[in-house]
Amino acid sequence: MQKPKISLHTNKLMGITSIELILTIFIITILSGIIIINTNEIYKKREYNEIKRIEKSVNYARNYAITSRKRTGIAFNKNEYIIYTESSENNKLNATNIKVIEKTHLDYIEVVTKLNNKDSNNFNFIFTQNGIPGIKNSSNKINELDNYNDSGAGTMYLKGRYNKYKLVVRPVSGYIKVVENYEKP
């Protein structure tokens, strides 16, 4: 009996058809679209969480002022904020008389506000011993804190990659509200 001849080389060309190529490109496109959509949602959620953290920090500064019976502030610049309080009882809240409670870096949110019709990235909320808010909108962060409005409210503008935010601290009560997707006047 004769064995069949097995050849390693065949005359058939190996390759892919255009339909296989199109299907492969289609599947890759769909998968990359899903990944991009999910990545955007992740960043939106992180931005939202950072805004909520800022809101809680301003509320914390107010509550700290009430419980410690010391003026307490929260100073924002473009990419970070500092919660501070007066370190002694001389009733002067200035750069040499502060104790930093917390310093936090902002990853997804940027402070943008106007000071004398110029863009400014610095903003301070200062709370009295009774939790009444005053504001200090200055370009030198913590240096001139004695000259603040004791009964003022404050509005600070923030922007993220996807949304614009307005953080409002109401006078007397110190109630804090964040408005998303606002239209700046």
C-alpha positions in Angstrom: 0.0 0.0 0.0 1.2 3.3 -1.0 1.3 6.2 1.5 -0.2 9.5 0.4 2.4 12.2 -0.2 2.2 15.0 2.3 3.6 18.3 1.1 4.6 21.1 3.3 4.1 23.6 0.6 0.7 24.1 -0.8 -0.2 26.3 -3.7 -2.9 28.0 -1.6 -2.1 31.6 -0.6 -2.5 32.4 3.0 -3.9 35.8 4.0 -7.0 37.6 5.3 -9.9 38.6 3.3 -11.2 42.2 3.2 -14.3 41.1 5.2 -12.1 39.8 8.0 -10.1 43.0 8.0 -13.2 45.2 8.1 -14.7 43.1 11.0 -11.4 43.4 13.0 -11.3 47.2 12.5 -15.0 47.4 13.5 -14.5 45.5 16.7 -11.4 47.6 17.7 -13.4 50.8 17.0 -16.3 49.7 19.2 -14.0 48.7 22.0 -12.0 51.9 21.9 -15.2 54.0 21.9 -16.4 52.2 25.0 -13.0 52.9 26.7 -13.1 56.6 25.8 -16.7 57.0 27.0 -15.9 55.3 30.3 -12.7 57.4 30.8 -14.8 60.6 30.4 -17.3 59.4 32.9 -14.5 58.7 35.4 -13.1 62.2 35.1 -16.6 63.7 35.4 -17.1 61.8 38.6 -13.7 62.8 40.0 -14.4 66.4 39.2 -17.8 66.2 41.0 -16.2 64.5 44.0 -13.5 67.3 44.2 -16.3 69.9 44.2 -18.1 68.1 47.0 -14.7 67.9 48.9 -14.3 71.7 48.5 -17.9 72.2 49.8 -17.2 70.0 52.8 -13.9 71.8 53.5 -15.6 75.2 53.5 -18.2 73.8 55.9 -15.5 72.3 58.0 -13.7 75.7 58.3 -17.0 77.3 59.4 -17.7 74.6 62.0 -14.1 74.7 63.3 -14.5 78.5 63.8 -17.6 77.9 65.9 -16.2 75.1 68.0 -12.8 76.5 68.6 -14.1 80.1 69.1 -11.3 81.3 66.8 -11.5 83.0 63.4 -10.9 80.4 60.8 -10.4 80.8 57.1 -10.0 78.8 53.9 -7.6 80.3 51.3 -7.9 79.2 47.7 -5.4 79.7 44.9 -5.4 78.2 41.5 -4.6 74.6 42.4 -4.8 74.2 46.2 -6.5 75.4 49.3 -5.5 75.9 52.9 -7.7 75.8 56.0 -6.1 78.0 58.7 -7.0 79.5 62.0 -5.5 82.1 64.3 -2.8 80.6 66.5 -3.0 83.0 69.5 -5.6 85.2 71.2 -4.5 88.7 70.0 -7.5 88.9 67.6 -5.2 89.6 64.7 -5.5 87.1 61.8 -2.4 87.8 59.7 0.4 85.8 58.0 2.5 85.6 61.2 -0.3 84.5 63.4 -1.9 81.5 61.6 -1.9 77.8 62.2 -2.5 75.7 59.1 -5.0 73.0 59.7 -5.1 71.4 56.3 -3.6 71.9 52.9 -5.1 70.2 49.9 -4.1 70.1 46.3 -6.8 70.4 43.6 -6.4 67.9 40.7 -9.5 68.4 38.7 -10.8 71.9 39.6 -9.3 75.4 39.1 -10.3 78.6 40.9 -11.2 81.4 38.6 -12.7 84.6 39.8 -12.5 88.3 39.0 -10.8 90.9 41.2 -11.1 94.5 39.9 -12.0 93.1 36.4 -8.8 91.1 36.3 -8.6 87.3 36.5 -7.5 86.2 39.9 -6.9 82.7 41.2 -6.9 83.6 44.9 -9.9 83.7 47.1 -10.4 83.5 50.9 -13.4 82.8 53.0 -13.0 83.9 56.7 -15.4 82.8 59.4 -15.7 84.7 62.7 -15.9 82.9 66.1 -19.7 82.7 65.6 -19.4 81.2 62.1 -20.4 84.4 60.3 -18.7 84.5 56.9 -16.6 87.3 55.7 -14.7 87.3 52.4 -11.3 88.4 51.3 -10.6 88.4 47.6 -7.0 89.3 47.2 -3.9 88.6 45.2 -1.7 88.1 48.2 -3.5 85.1 49.7 -3.0 85.3 53.5 -1.1 88.5 54.0 -3.9 91.1 54.5 -6.5 89.1 56.4 -7.3 91.8 59.0 -9.1 93.9 56.4 -12.0 91.6 55.6 -15.8 92.2 55.6 -17.1 90.7 58.8 -20.7 90.2 57.6 -20.3 89.6 53.9 -21.2 86.6 51.8 -19.0 85.2 49.1 -19.2 83.8 45.7 -16.3 81.9 44.2 -16.1 80.6 40.7 -14.5 77.3 39.8 -14.0 75.4 36.6 -13.3 71.9 35.8 -12.7 70.1 32.5 -16.4 69.5 32.0 -18.4 71.9 34.1 -18.3 75.4 35.6 -19.2 75.8 39.3 -20.2 78.6 41.6 -19.7 78.2 45.3 -21.8 80.5 47.3 -21.5 81.2 51.1 -24.5 83.1 52.4 -24.2 85.9 54.9 -25.1 85.4 58.5 -26.0 81.7 58.2 -22.9 80.7 56.4 -25.0 78.2 54.4 -22.9 76.8 51.5 -24.3 76.0 48.1 -22.6 74.8 44.9 -24.3 75.6 41.6 -23.2 73.5 38.6 -23.2 74.8 35.0 -23.9 78.4 35.9 -23.9 81.3 33.5 -21.5 84.0 34.8 -23.0 87.5 34.6 
